[in-house]
């Protein structure tokens, strides 16, 4: 079993920055990829960014150039650096770990990001 715990969310003014963290623990075998998703109130969950096992990254158009996904393998931690935040970035942010070993996707409980205008 894999546990993911997000942290770093909070309230920030538009134009500000936050760094989200996702600490992974448990039976972590071969990782396929890790990613961030977000879900705003009343909306469907949407993909934000992905980092592959080979450290290739991909971003949703809405965050490209403002957000950076990274991973510290030694700490088993995933990060999302968010700059130039906009009110439309307000959402619950979730990290996901895709395990190549088990073929399962594991989700964290989420961390709330609120951007005021």
N, C-alpha and C positions, 0 to 999 in steps of 0.2 A: 504494500500500500504506500502511496505517495501523499504527502501533505504539502500544501502550498499556503503560505501566509503572506498576504500583501500588507504593505504599510506605506506611509508617506503622503497619503491624501490629506486634504484640508481645504480651507477657504483661502483664495488668493484673488487679488484684483486682476482685471484684464491687463495683459502685457507682462504679467509676472511669470514666475517659473516654479515648478515643483519637480521632485525626483521620486518616483515610485520604486519600491523594492518588492521583490517576491522571493521569499526564502523557501527553498525546497528541502524536504527531509523525507526519510523513509527508504523504501526499497527502490532506489533510483537505479535503473539499469541503463541500457543504451537509450539516449534521448534522440528522438527524431527532430523535433523542433520545439521551441518555446515561443509563446506569443502573448500579446495583450489584446484584450477585447474591452469594449465599454458598452454600457447601456444607460441611456438617458431615460428619465421618468416618462412613461407612456410610449416609449419607442422600442423597437427591436434591438437586440444586441448586435453590435457591429464590430468588425475586425479593425484593429488599429495598426499593429505591427507584428512582424515575425522575425525571429533569428533562427537560422538553421544550425544543425550540428557542426557545419563547416563555417559558421559565423557569417553566412550571407544574410543580408537583411532586406526586408521589404516593408513598405509603408502604404497606408491608405492615402489617397490623394489629399484628403482633408487635413492631414497632419504632416505631410511631407515637407521637409525643410524646417520644421519646428520641433518635432519629436525625434529622439534618438533611442533606439533599443540597444541594450548591451547585456553581456552576461559575464559573471565572474565564476568560472568553473570551480575554482578552489573553494569558494564560499557557497557554491550551489545556489547562487542568487542571480535573479534576473532584474534588470533595471529598465526604467523608462524615464528618460530626461525630457521634460516638457517645458519648452520655452515659448514666449510670445503667446501665452494662453488667451483664449477667447471665451466669452460666455457660452458659446455653443460646444465647448469642450466639457462642460459640466455633465458629469455622469458617474456611475459606479464603474470602476475599472477592475477588470479581472485578469489574472494571469492564467495561462494554460501550459501544461507540459504534455507533450505527445511522446509516449514511450514506444520505442521501436521493439523493445523486448516483450512487453505485454500486449502491445497493440491498442492500449487504452489512452484516452485523454483525461487528464486530471485538471480540475479547476480549483482555484482559491475561492475564498469567501467574499472577496472584493474590498476595495477601499474607495471611499467617496471623494471625488474632486468637485469643488464648487468654485466657479469663476464669476466674480461679480463685475458688473459693468461700471 
